[in-house]
Amino acid sequence: MTHASTSLQRRVQRSLAINRTAELTFPCVFMALAVREIQDDDVIVEFADDGTFRDAAGELSWTTIGVLADRAVGAVIGIKAGPKVRGVTIHLQVQMTGASTRGRTRVLARGHFVSFSENALGRQSFATATIECDGAVVAHASAAFMMRDLPDGKTLSPRPWLAEATDPGPIEGLALDSNELEAVRRCERAEAEATEAFPFIEHFWGGIPQATDGGAHLNVPVAAHLGNRVGHAHGGLLLGIAARVANAAVPPNLRLSNISAWFISPGLGPDLEVRSSVVQQGRSIAVVRTQIVGASNKLVLEATSQHVAAAAE
């Protein structure tokens, strides 16, 4: 076992311990997201922001936005689907309003169930969400899920999120498997490599993209710190990582306005290769195509993003 010598490393180990029993997604547990059901068709996802999940500009990181959006739409779909069915994300879109998240401390996402599909061979479901900071809407999201029946004898929690005040017990002496140990090591490296320009969360959840001629790329080692309930890379994190690499492909005066991602296959390691290429770029707007490729060079995610020039402050 790797000894957890910092508060972040202890937080990673605690989240891993919780997730062994809860069988949820590590990113949601690590962010301590709390879900409240408002009505049959609505949930609120609350996030106790402590600064860990912000970028160099003090904005919520794109990986944080991706996890929040995915959790909000996924939670409400989980309620409607019931314990015998699993919703698999096949499309996730996020539109930013342009409102800054700097200095705003109360962060939440509101998820709303829209409908199940009709006249289709495969049953789908649809949901929307808004992300708010101190009451200001900073993003709108929408998602589509393919509904999959679980194997006989297998069920999911009727409310697929972490119960409040879940206690995993003492983590000292906890025996970690190789995948869990790598998650702790990734935390150690992220803390060691963090700078003002590239804070901890950008190293921990993905790494730092490298710009290329007409694009950008990033290699992402897969471990438990990226995992969903079945051990694949979490869909919200994949969208957030794609957004970060797409941002690195365009000049810094352009900021991501919207991104639409299609999930093609599970995010399986040992590594994911993220590649962005500029489709079109003008003085005030650009369009970027991003692909994430996994094991055996299999396409995991296909995304298109639009980037617009920021107004002078």
N, C-alpha and C positions, 0 to 999 in steps of 0.2 A: 504494500500500500504506500502511496505517496502521502507524506505528512502534509496536512493542510496548514500552511504557515501564515496565511493572510486571510482577511475577512472574505475576500472574493473566492479564494480557493475553498474555504469552509462552506461558503454559499453554494458552490458547485457540488461539493460532496453531499451537502444536505439535500439539494435538489435531486441528485442521483438516487439517494436513499428513499426519498418520497416517491419518486417515479417507479421504483421497483414494485411498490404496492399499488399505487394509483394507476399505473399504466397509461399515463397521459403523455403529453409532449414535453420534453425537457425545456424548450424555450418558454413555454407558458408557466411552468413551475418556477424556473429561474427568475422570471419577471414577477412572480407572485401575483399573477392576474386573478382577480376575484370577480366571479360572474353572479349577477343577480337576475333572476327571472322576473320580468315585469308583467307580462301577459303571456298567453299561449304563443303569440307570434313575435315577442320582443324580449331582448336581454340587454343588460348593461354590463360591460366589462370595465372594471376599475383597475387602474394601474398606479401604484404608489411610487411615483418617480423620485429617484434619489440622485439623479445625475449620472448614474452608471451608463445609461443607455442613450447618451447624447453625443453628437459629433463635435468637431473642433469649433464650430460656430455656435455651439450651445443649442442647436436644433435637435429634435428627436431624430435618431439615426434612421436610415431607411430600413434596416433590418427590424428595428423596433416597430415602425409603422406597418411593415409587412406582417409581423406576428400579431399585432393588435387587430388589423383588418381580418386576418384569417381566423383568429379566435372568435371575433364577434359574429361573422357569418357562419362559422362552423358550429358554434354553440347553439344557435337557434335552429340550425338544420338538425343537430343531434336530438333536440327535443321533439321535433316533428317526426323524425324517422323512427324513433322507438329503439328498444334495446336489441332487436334482432337484425338491424340493418346498419351498415356503415356508409356514410357519405364520403366519397372520394372526390377531392377538388379537381376539376378539369379546366376551370377558367377562373381567373381572379384579375380584377381591374381596379386601379386606384387613380382617382383624379384629385390632385391637390387644388386647394382654393387660392393658394398664394399667401395665406395668413401665416405669420411667423409663430413658431412654438417656443421661441426663446423667452425665458423668464416666466413661463407659465407652468404652474406646478400641479394643478388638478387635471389629470389626463384620463379620459374614458372613451370607450367606443360603444355605440348603440347598434345592435344587430336587429334586423327585421326580416322575418320570413315572408317571401313573396308568393310562391306557389310551387306545386309539383308540375312536371311536364304532362302534356296530353298528346295523344296520337303519335307516340314514339315507341320504338321497339324496346329501347333501354330507358328505364325511368330516371328522370333527372329532377333536381330541385334547385330553386333559385332563392337567393337572399341578398340583402343590401346592408350597408353599414355606414355610419358616419364616425369620424374620429374628432373629438373635441378637446381643446385645451383651455381651461378656465372659461368654459362656455362658448368659446369661439370655434366654429367648425373649420378644421384645417384640411380635412380630406373626406371624400365620398368613395365608397367601395361597392362593388357588386361581384357576385360569384355564382358559378354553376357547379353542381355536384352530380356525379353519377352514383346512384344508390345501389349498393351491393349487399346481397343477403349474406349473413354470417354462416359459417359451418354449423351443423347440428351440434347442440350443446354449448355453443359459444354465445355469450351475450355481452353487451356493453352496459356501463352504468346508465341508469335512466336519466341522469343529469351529468353529461360527460365533461365535468370540470372538477377542479380541486376543491374539496371542502375547506371552509375557512378554518384556520388554526390547526391544520394538519401537522402532527408531530411525528417525525420518523424515529424518535428515540436518539440515543447517543450515537454520534458518527465516529468517535474515536475508536480505532481498531476495526473499522468497517472494511471488510475484504472486498476490493473492487476487481472486476474482471478487466481484461485487457482493453476493451472498448471504453469502459468507464475511466480507467487509468489515463488513457489518452486524452479524455475530456479534461481531466485535472491538469495534465501537462500542457494542454492548449491554453488553459487559464494562466498557468505560470509564465508561458512564453508571451502571452498577450500583455500581462502586467509588465514584464521585463522590456518589451518592445514599445510600449505605449509612450507617445509624445503629445505635446500640445496640438500638433498638426494632425496626428492620427491617434485618437484616444483608445483606451482599452477595448471598447466594444467593437471597434472596426477591425482590430486584430483578432479578437476572440471569435466573432461571427463572420468568418470569411477570409479576412486578410486585406491587404492593400492592393488594389488594381494597378496595373502598369499600362500606361498609354502606349499605343503603337501608331504607326502611320495609318490614319483613317479609322482608328478603333482603339480597343483596350482589351486586356485579358487578365484572368486570375485563375490560379489553381487552388482548389479548396479541398484539403484533406477532410474526410468524413469520419466523425466520431460521435459519441453519445450527446455531446453538447449541441449538435445540430438536429437531433433525432425527433421524429414523431412517435406516435404510440406503437408503431410496428417496426421502428428502427430505421426507417428511411429518412432522408433529409426533409425537414419540415417545410411545407409548401409556402408559408408566409416568409420564412427565412430565404427560400429560393427566390421569391419575388424581390425581397429586399436586397439580396446579393446581386441579382440581375440589374436592379436599379442603380446600385453603386458602381458597377462596372460600366453601365451605359453612361453614367455621369462622367466617368473618367475618359470617355471617348470624345467628349466635346469640350470646347473652351470653358474656363471657369466662370465666365459671365453668363453662361446658359445654365439654367436649373431645370430639373425634371418637373414637368407639368402633369403628365399622366403616363401610366404604363399599363399595358394589357398583356397578360401572360397566359399561355396555354400549357397545361401539364400533360406531357406525352407519356412518360413512364416514370417509375419510382426513382428517387434520387439515391442510387446505390454507389458505394465507394468501390475501391479505397479512396479515390479522388474524383472530384468533379472539375471539369474544365469549363470556364465561363469565357465566352468570346463575344465581344460587341463590335459592330461595324457601323459606320455612319452611312445612312442611306441617302440623306440630303441634308445640307447645311447652308443656311443663309446668315445674314447679320443678326436676325432676331429670332430665328426658329431653326430647329434641327430635328430630324427623325433618325432613330437608332434601332437597329435590329440586334437582339441578344439571344444567344443560344447557350444552354447548359448541357454538356455532354457527360455521361457517366461511364459505368463499366462497359467494356466491349464497344466503346465509341457509340453507345446508344443515346439518342436524343432524349433528354429529360424534360426540358422546358424550352419553349419558343416565346419570345416576348418582343413587343414593339413599344417604343417609348417616344414621347414628344418632349422636347426641351425648348424653353423660351428664355429670352433675355430678361434678366432681372432689372427692375427699375433702380435708378440711382438712389442711394439712401442719403 
